[in-house]
Amino acid sequence: MNKLKLYIVTLITLFFVKANGSIDFNNNCHQAFDDIIRLKLSKANNTLKSELEKKPENAYALYLVGLSEIIQVFISENQSHYKKLQVSIPRTIKLIEKFGGKSPYSQLFKGQLLFYYGATQTKFEDFFSAGINMRDAYLVLKNNATKHPAFLPNSTIMGVIETFSGTVPASFKWIIPLFGIKPSVANGVKKLEKFNNARVSPGSELENFKMEAKLFLGGLYHMVLHKEKEGWELIDNSTKDWKSNLFSTYMRASFLIKTGENEEAIKVLSNRPIGKEYIDLYHLDYLLGVCKLNRLDNDADKSLINYITHFKGRNYLKSALHKLSWYYLIKGDYTNYQLFLSKIPSTGFEFTDEDKQATKSVKEKYIPNISLLRARLLFDGGYYDRALTELSNKSTKNYSEYRDQVEFIYRLGRIYQKQGRGSVAITYFLKAISAGKNLPHYYAMASSIEIGKIYEEMNDLANAKLYYKKALTFTKNKEYMNSLEQKAKAGIDRVSK
């Protein structure tokens, strides 16, 4: 009789595992998630290994294993690890589908992994596979949202895809038809805002997924919606643990750099958490080197050299060498300037705009004007008064190179814009457009976008739209084309509501 009872219980258990799924948000998994988000991947992996030894059918633990693997490869950009990921992620997704049952979390886990896997594939320039996986991620989550409309975690990745689909550069337009969606910045952001504004139980699994939505929303507010203040509030509140959370360090510093808060960014990067329990995130050395270079520090070279020496991945290596060449040029050390330039062709890959620009600088054999370079770096760091001082008492006649004359005009426009002198800035931007429209450099396209921003802030949406559209006509401007095109399209979407 006892054996019969045991047999019946076993059958019932197997039935419910298959029908309802085995998804256990237990303390082990909560701890593993916390360690993953802090980039303590080894600790998280050990916890998950122990968890799956006891309960191999826990779909949440399987999802976290996949997430940890993706983050590891995304950060390290290790080619051999990427090849392993190409096998492990499809296998993990199959296991989640097997054990996750009909729970909305099962499809959420699948959609999330597909999206992050696709994002990682772009780093290895596997664009077709990335497009397929991101499309599948969207379709999985869209179907999940249809079946479970009140399940808010679906909104995060769907919102991100819809938002960026509305601003995607022309070179990536082939991806959009694969998604089967109507690109919309407004609708995408609304999805994220709905989840961000929803109340969830403290300490629940929903709180973890809500944090993810909040971080994405903060980035979109800044990069796409031109709402820097709202974006910073979200990032600030989400990353106050940056002294013990390496991911928060990265997010906080990246946002501070984009908003010209160079001093605070240096503070965060210089005091980031260190220890063997954290993954090696050498990109923070690159960022610190860039920040110190923007301040014209004498030791800006150390962090950049550390990045080049230790990072074995693909991206920003050419850019780091390019920045180092600038560092030595400013110091008047032409030997080291040429030395680091010469290393660019044989180092790293051309994927990011910064790396492409580094390669272009070698081919052009153009030596930047030092006063313009100093002004540019100071501007990038948010030191607007110092940047203006670099250019004071000068005119276009002080520069023999035509491109330097155009940059001089453009740079003054940017400085005056940041100083709140919009009408003066527009005057300079219009001159930069006229002078730079046929150059391969970015000045005309960027000037048109900045005029659009000024008019948008003045609530003159008609003129804002005019100049955002105009920016897309400068097809001869090749520098930073992908990012500038994205900004222009985001502007058009904002002012077309």
N, C-alpha and C positions, 0 to 999 in steps of 0.2 A: 504493500500500500504506500509506504514511504517512497519507494522507487517510482511508483506511478505519479505521486504528487510532484516529485522532483522533475520527472519527465514533462509533466504538464506545465510547471513553472518555467522550465527551460524553453519550451515551445512558445509560451506567452512572451517571454523576454525577447526571444529572437524575432517574433512577430512585431513587437513594438519598436525594436531597433530598426527594422526594415521600414516600417510604416511611418513612424514619427521621427525617426532619426536619433542618433546618439550625439547630442551636443551638450557638453557639460561645461558650464562657465564656473568652474570651481576655483578655489584659491590658488592652486598651482598655475592654472592658466592665466588668472588675473596677474599674478606675479610675473609670469613669463611675458605677458603683454607689456607690463610696466618696464621690464628690462629691455625689451625690444625697442620701445619708444625712447629709452635712454641710451640706446646703442650699446648696451651690455649684452651683445649677442651670444657670447660663449656661455654666460650664466643662464640666459634664456634657453639656449639649446639643451643644456644639461637638465634643466627643469622639465622641458618638454619630452626629452628622451625618457626620463623617469615616469612621466605621466603616461606616455604611450606604451610603455612596458606593462603598466597596470591596466590600461584601457586603450588598446590600439584602435578602437572604433570611434574615439572621441573626435568628431569632425572639427571642433574648435581648435583642439591641439594640433591637428593636421594643418589647419589653415595657418596657425601661428608659425609652424615649421616652415611652410612655404613662404610666408611673409618675411621671416628671418633670412631665408636663403636669397630671396630677391634683393633685400636691402644690402646684404653682404656684397653681392655682385654689382649692384647699382653704385655702391660707394667705391669698391676696389677696382672696378672695370677690368677684372682679371679674365683674360680670354679663356683659359682652361676651366675656370669656375663657371663661366658663361655656358660653355659646352655641356657641363654637368647639369646646369639649370634647365637647359633645353630638354633634358630627359626627366628631371625630377618634378618640374611643375605640372606637366600633363599627367604624370602618375599621381601626384598629390590631389589634383582636381578630380580624377576618377575615384579615388578613395573617398573624398568628401561627398561626391554624388552617391557613392555606395552606402556610406554610413549616415549621411545627413538627412536622408528621408525627405519628407515633404515640408519640413520646417523652412520658413522664409530665410533663415540664416544660412541654410545650405547653399542656396543660389546666390546669396550675398557674398559668401566666402569665395564662390567660384568667380563671380563678376569682379570682385576686388583683386583677386590674384591675377586674372587675365589682364586687367588694366595695368597693374604695377609691373607685370611681366612685360607687357607691351612697351611701357615707358622705358624699361631697362633695355629692351631690344633696340630702341632708337639710338642708344649710346653706342651700340656696336654697328650702327648703320644698316641694321636688318629691317628696313622700313616696311617692306611688304608684309612680313610676318607680324610686325608691330601693328600695322593697320588692321590686319585680320583679327588679332587678339583684342585690340581696343574696340573694334566693331562688335565682336562677340561679347565683350564685357558689357557694352551698352545694351545689346539685345537681351542678354540674360537678365540684367537689372530692370530693363523696361518690362519684360514679361513678369518678373517677380513683383514689380510695382502694380501691374494690372491685377494679379492674383491677390496681392496684399497691399492695398492702397494706403493703409494706415502705418505701414512699416517704413519709417522715415530713413533708416540707414541706406535705403536704395538711392536716396536723393543725392548723396555726395558725389559719387563718380559720374552719375548721369548729369548732374549739374555742371561738373567740371568739363565733361566732353561737349555738352551743348554750348557752353560759354566759349571755349577755345575754338570750337568749330566755326563760330561766327567771326573769328579774327585770324584764321589760319592763313599763312603766307601762300602765295600762288604756287610755290614749288611743292607744297604738300596738299594741294586741292584734290588730288586724286583720292585721298583718304575719305573725304566727306561723303561721296555717294555710297561708300561701303557701310557707313554708319546707319543709313536708312533714317536719318533725322533731318529736321529743318533747323539749321543752326540759329541759335538765338542767345545773345548775351543776357538779355533781360530774363528769359525763362530759366536759363541755367542758373543764374544768380538767385532767382526766387526760390528754386529748389533748395539751395544751400541755406538761404536765409530762414526758410521754414523750419529746417532741422535745427539750425543754430538757435532759433527763438523758442523751440519746444522745451518743455520741462521734462526732465528725465530723473529717475531716482539716483541719488548720489551713490557712487560705488558700484552701480550696475554696469553690465556690458554695454548698454546704450550710451553711457557716459563716455566710454572710450571711443566709440564711433562718432559721437557728437564732437569730441575734441578734434578729430580728423577733419570734420566738416568746417569747424571754426578756423583751423589753420589754412585750409584751402580758400575759404571765404576772405580771410585777411589778405592773402596774396592776390586774389582777384580784385578786391576793392582797390588795391594799389596799382596793379599792372594793367587792369582792363577798365575799371570804372572811374579812375582818376579821383578816388576818394581816399587820399593818403591818411587823413586823420582817423577815419573809421577803421581803415585797415590796420593802422598801428595800434589802436585800442584793442582789437582782437588778438593781434600777435603779442602785444605787451602782456595782456592778461593770461595768455596761454603759455608764455615762456618765462615766467618769473622764477622758475626753478632752474634757470640756465646754469647756475653754479654746480649743479649735480646732475644735469641732464644735457648730454652732448648734442642731442638733436635740437633741443631748445637753444643751445648756444649757436648752432648753425642758423636756425630760423631767425633768431633775434638779430644776430650780426648781419645776415644777408639783408634784412629789412632796413636796418639802420644805415647800411651802406647805400641802398637804393634811395633813401630819403636825405642823404647828405649829412647824416649824423656821424661823422667820421671819428670824433673823439670818443663817443660812447661805444662805437663799434670796436675800436682799438682796446678799450677797457674790457669789453666782453671777451674778445678773442685772446687777450693776454692773460685772462683769469679763468679760462675754460677748465672744466674738470679733466683731470688726467689720471691715468692708472691703467694697469694691465687688464682691468675688467672691461674697458671701453674698446670698441673697434678703432683701428687707425683711420682717422678722418683727416688726411693730409690737406684736403681742400681748405681747411681752416688756416693752414700756413700760407697758402696762396692768398686768401682773403686778407690776412694780417699784413702780408707783404705789400699788397695793393693799397691798403689803408695807410700804411707808413709811407709809401711812395707818394700818395696823395698829399701827405703832410710835409713831404720833402725831407723826411728823416734820414739821418746819416746811416742808420742800420736797417734800412728798408730791404737791403739785399739779402740779409740773413734768412728771413722767412721764405723768400722766393727760392733761394738756393736749397733750403731744406725741403721744399716741395719738389723741386726738380730731382733732388738726390734720392728721396725716399718713395715718391709716388710711382708705382709701376703700371698705372692705368693708361688712358688714352687722351683725356681732355685737359685743356688749360696748360699743357706743358709748353706748347709753342708760345702761348700768351705770356707765361711766366718768363720765358727767355726774352720775349719782346720787352716786357716791363723792366727786366734787368738791363737790357741794352739802353733803355731810357735813363735808368738810374746812373749808369756810367757816363752817358752823354751829358747829362746835367752837370756832372762833376768835371767835365772836360777830359775824361779818360777815353779817347777815341779808340785806343787799342782794344780795351775790353768791350767797348760799344760794338765794334766790328766782330769781335770774338763771339759774343753771345748771339748776335744776328746770324752768324755763320752756322750756328748749331740748330737753328729753327727748322730748316728743310728736312733734316734727318731725325727729328725728335717729334714724338706724339702724332696726332691725327688732326685733320681739318674737319671738324664737325661744328663746333661753336663759332659764332660770329667773331669772337675774340681770337680764336686760333686761325681762322681764315684771314683776319686782318694782319696777323703776325706774318703769315706766309706772303701776303701781298706786299708788306713792307720790305721784305728781302728782295722781291722781284723788281720793285720800283727803284731801288737804290737811291731812295730819297732820305736825306738827313733832316730830321725835324728842326725847326727853329726853336732854340732853347727857351726864349722868353714866352713863345706861344705854348710850348710844351709845359713849362712851369705853370702857366695860367690855366691850362687845361686840367692838369693834375689837381691844382688847388681848387678849381671849380668842382671837380668830381668829388672832392672831399667836403664840400660845403663851405669852403673858406672864401666866400665871395668877395669880401673887401680886399683880401690879400691878392686874389686873382685880378681884381680891377687895378690894383697898384702895379702889378706886373705889366699891364698894358697902358698905363697912364703916360701922357705926353708922347704917345705914338700915333701913327696913322698908317694907312696902307703903303705910303711911300717908304716906310722903314723896312719893307719886306720885298726882296727882289723876286721871290717865287710867287707866281700868280695864285697858286693854291693857298699859300700862307696869307696872302691879302684877303682871300675869301674867308679863311678860318678866323682871321683877326676880326672881321665884321661879324661873323656868326658868333664868335666867343663873347664879344661885347653884348650882343643881343641876349645871349643866355644869362650873362651876369646881371644885366639890368632887369631881366624877367624875374630872376630869383630875388632881386632886391625890391620887387613890387612896383617897378616902373614899367608897366605893361605897354603904354603907348610908345615910349622910347624904344623898348625892345622890338616892337613890331616894325618900327622904322629900319632898324638894323637887319631884322630878319628878311624884310622885303629886298633890301640891297643884296643880302646873301643869296636869295633865290635868283635874282637877276644875274648875279655874277657867277653863280655856281651851278646853274641848271644843266649845263652841258659837260660838267666835270664828272669823273668816275667817283668822286668823293661824296660824302653823305650830307654836306652842308645845306643844299637846297631842300632836299626831302625832309630833313630834320627841322629846318626853319619853318617850313609849311605846317608841320605837325605842331610846333610850338605856338605858332600864330593861332592855329585852331584851338589849342588849350586856353590861350588868353581870352579869345572870344567866347569860348564855352564858359569860363569863369565869370565873364561879364553878362552871361545869359543871352548873348547874341548868337543863337543857335544856327541861324542861316549862314552867317559868315564863318562860323566854326566848321560847319559841314562843308562849305566851299573849300576851305583850306585843307581839311582832312582829305577830301577827294583829290585836290590838287597835288597833294603829296604823292599819290599813287601814279602820277603822270611822269615823274622824274625817273624814267627807266634807265637813264645813263648813270645815275647814282647807284653804284654797286656795293658800297661799304655798308655793313650792318643792315642789308636789305631785308632779311627775314624779320628781324625784330622791329624795324621801322614800319614795315608793311603791316605787321600785326598791330602796332600802336595806332596807325592810321585807320585801320578797319574797326578797331575797338572804339575809336572816336566817332566814326560815322555811325556806328550802332547806337552809341550813347545819345547823340543829338538827333537821331531819327525817330525817337519814341513819340 
